[in-house]
Amino acid sequence: ALNFAYRGTEAIVIPAFNKKIAETQCVNCGQCRVYCPTGAISIKTHMDEVWEALADPDVRVVAQIAPAVRVAVGDHYSLPKGRSVMGKIVNALHRMGFDEIYDTTFSADLTIMEEGSELLERLPEIKESGLPMFTSCCPGWVKFVKSEFPEMAGRLSTAKSPQQMFGAVMKTYFAEKLGVSPEKIYTVSVMPCVAKKSEREMDLYYGEYAGHDVDAVVTTRELLRMIRAAHIEPSTLVDQESDRPMQEGTGAGVIFGATGGVMEAALRTAYYLLKGENPPADAFQAVRSTGFNEHQGVQEAVFQVDDVTVRTAAVSGLGNARALIDKIERGEAQYDFVEVMACPGGCAGGGGQPIHDNLELAKERGDVLYELDAENEIRFSHENPAVQELYRSFLEKPLSHKSHELLHTDHSLGI
Ligand code: SF4
């Protein structure tokens, strides 16, 4: 979307033909902000809207915190480096005045339940057509495929992203459980991602029950600025648990923040759905990435479960994604399930994460997410007790009518 124009001291970085950025093929991932050598690019902020909601006594302000945020905040404050500081983020948000704080890992598990089931349902057609199902939880990738390869848009999973599933469930099931009208709930996402800001604005995610599923998105960098604005001294932060009923998240949900994580989590649950028993938790670790450059950004693996063969690829970086789709379209590669993350390294390296000059931290942050997975007592999304309860008392089962209504979308309807 951006390139150099003019020469010598006149040289500037702009979209071609001096177009506005919104008129280009920009996918809103925010990587330009991360790599701009002069710091000249800034991202639209939504902190003011959140402060206004927090100041309104009639509004219940509810936050969700994405998996990759917890491994980036500590670096910034010299809190335990490379560790999750989720408890301290929860404490900071409560001190700012948030009423409830939840972990997006819960809705990542929900996404896996739907997406893993969808993969199995679509598998016969996938085998017949020779074309894969693509993950759809990265809005940068979704915009890219719809604008650059519209013929492939129908291959996207219809499952909403964890951010959107959280908002939809919050404003229906949990609003009812908490006894609060959905119009009085203001949902804020704390994300490593800039593209989530435009995802939340999409008409696709405007439910009839209470406006947008998500009301505001702030990035990890905005979170840090809000903590500073609230005069919270980081050393005074204490560990605090996220709130119930969406408290539980599994190791499978946590790895959503690293490239290959969505695929690995979905395969764990798809295996269970096929066999009725769990695989070893690390059975699908071959999809984990070893790096994110043009030689390492695509991780291919083939798995055999009884007589079912699943050919997979996990890709990060849109240059790598473009090359992969070109190969698929030329008939040079065949997959059943492909994960794509727009940012190199996935959300751990997202455009909204803190920037450390000359340091690439996506790999380190991703590795910590895999460690958190290994340490988690529950490593399968289908074993998340809060998710099981949600299906028991509200959604019935994955891909049910209610699940389709709230948790799926139609990607053929616009970019
Ligand atoms: Fe956002 Fe993650 Fe996609 Fe980057 S990889 S655009 S952070 S969802």
Boltz pocket constraint, residues with backbone or C-beta under 6 A from the ligand:
constraints:
  - pocket:
      binder: B
      contacts: [[A, 28], [A, 29], [A, 137], [A, 138], [A, 139], [A, 140], [A, 141], [A, 192], [A, 193], [A, 194], [A, 195], [A, 196], [A, 341], [A, 342], [A, 343], [A, 346], [A, 347], [A, 348], [A, 349], [A, 350], [A, 351], [A, 352]]
      max_distance: 6.0
